[in-house]
Amino acid sequence: MNEELSPVMLALVVVILLVQSIFLFTNARKHGHNYWLWGILGLIQAPMPLLFYLLFARKIWRSKSAEK
């Protein structure tokens, strides 16, 4: 099997990482979190930094239960 990434696949991975990083950076800055940390973590891999940010920094599971 050819284990090299095709240029299209590599471009797709770069776009996904950049979009995730930009979202994390801007959202963390808006909500007063450590935005540089989240932006850099978003460049490293996907989707774990996004999930960690939503679960632990934004605490999205608490907003649903607090409304009841």
Chimera marker file (.cmm) of the C-alpha trace (Angstrom):
<marker_set name="trace">
<marker id="1" x="0.000" y="0.000" z="0.000" r="1" g="1" b="0" radius="0.5"/>
<marker id="2" x="1.060" y="3.548" z="-0.657" r="1" g="1" b="0" radius="0.5"/>
<marker id="3" x="1.505" y="5.162" z="2.763" r="1" g="1" b="0" radius="0.5"/>
<marker id="4" x="2.065" y="8.720" z="1.529" r="1" g="1" b="0" radius="0.5"/>
<marker id="5" x="-0.704" y="11.262" z="1.761" r="1" g="1" b="0" radius="0.5"/>
<marker id="6" x="-2.027" y="12.585" z="-1.488" r="1" g="1" b="0" radius="0.5"/>
<marker id="7" x="-1.808" y="16.364" z="-1.946" r="1" g="1" b="0" radius="0.5"/>
<marker id="8" x="-5.602" y="16.644" z="-1.771" r="1" g="1" b="0" radius="0.5"/>
<marker id="9" x="-5.749" y="14.731" z="1.516" r="1" g="1" b="0" radius="0.5"/>
<marker id="10" x="-2.887" y="16.772" z="2.950" r="1" g="1" b="0" radius="0.5"/>
<marker id="11" x="-4.642" y="20.017" z="1.972" r="1" g="1" b="0" radius="0.5"/>
<marker id="12" x="-7.849" y="18.775" z="3.608" r="1" g="1" b="0" radius="0.5"/>
<marker id="13" x="-6.029" y="17.975" z="6.860" r="1" g="1" b="0" radius="0.5"/>
<marker id="14" x="-4.364" y="21.409" z="6.876" r="1" g="1" b="0" radius="0.5"/>
<marker id="15" x="-7.711" y="23.147" z="6.312" r="1" g="1" b="0" radius="0.5"/>
<marker id="16" x="-9.399" y="21.151" z="9.100" r="1" g="1" b="0" radius="0.5"/>
<marker id="17" x="-6.612" y="21.953" z="11.570" r="1" g="1" b="0" radius="0.5"/>
<marker id="18" x="-6.576" y="25.649" z="10.667" r="1" g="1" b="0" radius="0.5"/>
<marker id="19" x="-10.347" y="26.026" z="10.948" r="1" g="1" b="0" radius="0.5"/>
<marker id="20" x="-10.363" y="24.217" z="14.287" r="1" g="1" b="0" radius="0.5"/>
<marker id="21" x="-7.489" y="26.339" z="15.598" r="1" g="1" b="0" radius="0.5"/>
<marker id="22" x="-9.070" y="29.616" z="14.500" r="1" g="1" b="0" radius="0.5"/>
<marker id="23" x="-12.387" y="28.639" z="16.073" r="1" g="1" b="0" radius="0.5"/>
<marker id="24" x="-10.752" y="27.666" z="19.356" r="1" g="1" b="0" radius="0.5"/>
<marker id="25" x="-8.650" y="30.842" z="19.434" r="1" g="1" b="0" radius="0.5"/>
<marker id="26" x="-11.528" y="33.225" z="18.764" r="1" g="1" b="0" radius="0.5"/>
<marker id="27" x="-14.024" y="31.440" z="21.004" r="1" g="1" b="0" radius="0.5"/>
<marker id="28" x="-11.599" y="31.144" z="23.926" r="1" g="1" b="0" radius="0.5"/>
<marker id="29" x="-10.702" y="34.817" z="23.580" r="1" g="1" b="0" radius="0.5"/>
<marker id="30" x="-14.389" y="35.774" z="23.545" r="1" g="1" b="0" radius="0.5"/>
<marker id="31" x="-15.092" y="33.777" z="26.716" r="1" g="1" b="0" radius="0.5"/>
<marker id="32" x="-11.977" y="34.804" z="28.638" r="1" g="1" b="0" radius="0.5"/>
<marker id="33" x="-10.032" y="31.542" z="28.487" r="1" g="1" b="0" radius="0.5"/>
<marker id="34" x="-6.343" y="31.084" z="27.679" r="1" g="1" b="0" radius="0.5"/>
<marker id="35" x="-6.769" y="31.674" z="23.935" r="1" g="1" b="0" radius="0.5"/>
<marker id="36" x="-3.154" y="31.134" z="22.856" r="1" g="1" b="0" radius="0.5"/>
<marker id="37" x="-3.106" y="27.717" z="24.483" r="1" g="1" b="0" radius="0.5"/>
<marker id="38" x="-6.325" y="26.634" z="22.783" r="1" g="1" b="0" radius="0.5"/>
<marker id="39" x="-5.226" y="28.023" z="19.420" r="1" g="1" b="0" radius="0.5"/>
<marker id="40" x="-1.929" y="26.133" z="19.509" r="1" g="1" b="0" radius="0.5"/>
<marker id="41" x="-3.578" y="22.942" z="20.730" r="1" g="1" b="0" radius="0.5"/>
<marker id="42" x="-6.011" y="23.201" z="17.830" r="1" g="1" b="0" radius="0.5"/>
<marker id="43" x="-3.100" y="23.082" z="15.377" r="1" g="1" b="0" radius="0.5"/>
<marker id="44" x="-1.696" y="19.862" z="16.798" r="1" g="1" b="0" radius="0.5"/>
<marker id="45" x="-4.476" y="17.365" z="16.181" r="1" g="1" b="0" radius="0.5"/>
<marker id="46" x="-8.208" y="17.052" z="15.564" r="1" g="1" b="0" radius="0.5"/>
<marker id="47" x="-10.848" y="16.627" z="17.082" r="1" g="1" b="0" radius="0.5"/>
<marker id="48" x="-9.622" y="16.074" z="20.675" r="1" g="1" b="0" radius="0.5"/>
<marker id="49" x="-8.675" y="19.710" z="21.479" r="1" g="1" b="0" radius="0.5"/>
<marker id="50" x="-12.095" y="20.848" z="20.290" r="1" g="1" b="0" radius="0.5"/>
<marker id="51" x="-13.858" y="18.237" z="22.413" r="1" g="1" b="0" radius="0.5"/>
<marker id="52" x="-11.735" y="19.052" z="25.477" r="1" g="1" b="0" radius="0.5"/>
<marker id="53" x="-12.418" y="22.760" z="25.036" r="1" g="1" b="0" radius="0.5"/>
<marker id="54" x="-16.167" y="22.267" z="24.773" r="1" g="1" b="0" radius="0.5"/>
<marker id="55" x="-16.358" y="19.811" z="27.666" r="1" g="1" b="0" radius="0.5"/>
<marker id="56" x="-13.881" y="21.270" z="30.166" r="1" g="1" b="0" radius="0.5"/>
<marker id="57" x="-13.390" y="24.964" z="29.359" r="1" g="1" b="0" radius="0.5"/>
<marker id="58" x="-16.906" y="25.854" z="28.214" r="1" g="1" b="0" radius="0.5"/>
<marker id="59" x="-18.643" y="23.161" z="30.321" r="1" g="1" b="0" radius="0.5"/>
<marker id="60" x="-21.437" y="22.640" z="27.791" r="1" g="1" b="0" radius="0.5"/>
<marker id="61" x="-22.984" y="19.752" z="29.720" r="1" g="1" b="0" radius="0.5"/>
<marker id="62" x="-23.855" y="22.028" z="32.657" r="1" g="1" b="0" radius="0.5"/>
<marker id="63" x="-25.832" y="24.571" z="30.641" r="1" g="1" b="0" radius="0.5"/>
<marker id="64" x="-28.460" y="21.983" z="29.664" r="1" g="1" b="0" radius="0.5"/>
<marker id="65" x="-28.980" y="20.660" z="33.192" r="1" g="1" b="0" radius="0.5"/>
<marker id="66" x="-29.055" y="24.158" z="34.772" r="1" g="1" b="0" radius="0.5"/>
<marker id="67" x="-32.038" y="25.185" z="32.621" r="1" g="1" b="0" radius="0.5"/>
<marker id="68" x="-34.309" y="22.446" z="34.039" r="1" g="1" b="0" radius="0.5"/>
<link id1="1" id2="2" r="1" g="1" b="0" radius="0.2"/>
<link id1="2" id2="3" r="1" g="1" b="0" radius="0.2"/>
<link id1="3" id2="4" r="1" g="1" b="0" radius="0.2"/>
<link id1="4" id2="5" r="1" g="1" b="0" radius="0.2"/>
<link id1="5" id2="6" r="1" g="1" b="0" radius="0.2"/>
<link id1="6" id2="7" r="1" g="1" b="0" radius="0.2"/>
<link id1="7" id2="8" r="1" g="1" b="0" radius="0.2"/>
<link id1="8" id2="9" r="1" g="1" b="0" radius="0.2"/>
<link id1="9" id2="10" r="1" g="1" b="0" radius="0.2"/>
<link id1="10" id2="11" r="1" g="1" b="0" radius="0.2"/>
<link id1="11" id2="12" r="1" g="1" b="0" radius="0.2"/>
<link id1="12" id2="13" r="1" g="1" b="0" radius="0.2"/>
<link id1="13" id2="14" r="1" g="1" b="0" radius="0.2"/>
<link id1="14" id2="15" r="1" g="1" b="0" radius="0.2"/>
<link id1="15" id2="16" r="1" g="1" b="0" radius="0.2"/>
<link id1="16" id2="17" r="1" g="1" b="0" radius="0.2"/>
<link id1="17" id2="18" r="1" g="1" b="0" radius="0.2"/>
<link id1="18" id2="19" r="1" g="1" b="0" radius="0.2"/>
<link id1="19" id2="20" r="1" g="1" b="0" radius="0.2"/>
<link id1="20" id2="21" r="1" g="1" b="0" radius="0.2"/>
<link id1="21" id2="22" r="1" g="1" b="0" radius="0.2"/>
<link id1="22" id2="23" r="1" g="1" b="0" radius="0.2"/>
<link id1="23" id2="24" r="1" g="1" b="0" radius="0.2"/>
<link id1="24" id2="25" r="1" g="1" b="0" radius="0.2"/>
<link id1="25" id2="26" r="1" g="1" b="0" radius="0.2"/>
<link id1="26" id2="27" r="1" g="1" b="0" radius="0.2"/>
<link id1="27" id2="28" r="1" g="1" b="0" radius="0.2"/>
<link id1="28" id2="29" r="1" g="1" b="0" radius="0.2"/>
<link id1="29" id2="30" r="1" g="1" b="0" radius="0.2"/>
<link id1="30" id2="31" r="1" g="1" b="0" radius="0.2"/>
<link id1="31" id2="32" r="1" g="1" b="0" radius="0.2"/>
<link id1="32" id2="33" r="1" g="1" b="0" radius="0.2"/>
<link id1="33" id2="34" r="1" g="1" b="0" radius="0.2"/>
<link id1="34" id2="35" r="1" g="1" b="0" radius="0.2"/>
<link id1="35" id2="36" r="1" g="1" b="0" radius="0.2"/>
<link id1="36" id2="37" r="1" g="1" b="0" radius="0.2"/>
<link id1="37" id2="38" r="1" g="1" b="0" radius="0.2"/>
<link id1="38" id2="39" r="1" g="1" b="0" radius="0.2"/>
<link id1="39" id2="40" r="1" g="1" b="0" radius="0.2"/>
<link id1="40" id2="41" r="1" g="1" b="0" radius="0.2"/>
<link id1="41" id2="42" r="1" g="1" b="0" radius="0.2"/>
<link id1="42" id2="43" r="1" g="1" b="0" radius="0.2"/>
<link id1="43" id2="44" r="1" g="1" b="0" radius="0.2"/>
<link id1="44" id2="45" r="1" g="1" b="0" radius="0.2"/>
<link id1="45" id2="46" r="1" g="1" b="0" radius="0.2"/>
<link id1="46" id2="47" r="1" g="1" b="0" radius="0.2"/>
<link id1="47" id2="48" r="1" g="1" b="0" radius="0.2"/>
<link id1="48" id2="49" r="1" g="1" b="0" radius="0.2"/>
<link id1="49" id2="50" r="1" g="1" b="0" radius="0.2"/>
<link id1="50" id2="51" r="1" g="1" b="0" radius="0.2"/>
<link id1="51" id2="52" r="1" g="1" b="0" radius="0.2"/>
<link id1="52" id2="53" r="1" g="1" b="0" radius="0.2"/>
<link id1="53" id2="54" r="1" g="1" b="0" radius="0.2"/>
<link id1="54" id2="55" r="1" g="1" b="0" radius="0.2"/>
<link id1="55" id2="56" r="1" g="1" b="0" radius="0.2"/>
<link id1="56" id2="57" r="1" g="1" b="0" radius="0.2"/>
<link id1="57" id2="58" r="1" g="1" b="0" radius="0.2"/>
<link id1="58" id2="59" r="1" g="1" b="0" radius="0.2"/>
<link id1="59" id2="60" r="1" g="1" b="0" radius="0.2"/>
<link id1="60" id2="61" r="1" g="1" b="0" radius="0.2"/>
<link id1="61" id2="62" r="1" g="1" b="0" radius="0.2"/>
<link id1="62" id2="63" r="1" g="1" b="0" radius="0.2"/>
<link id1="63" id2="64" r="1" g="1" b="0" radius="0.2"/>
<link id1="64" id2="65" r="1" g="1" b="0" radius="0.2"/>
<link id1="65" id2="66" r="1" g="1" b="0" radius="0.2"/>
<link id1="66" id2="67" r="1" g="1" b="0" radius="0.2"/>
<link id1="67" id2="68" r="1" g="1" b="0" radius="0.2"/>
</marker_set>
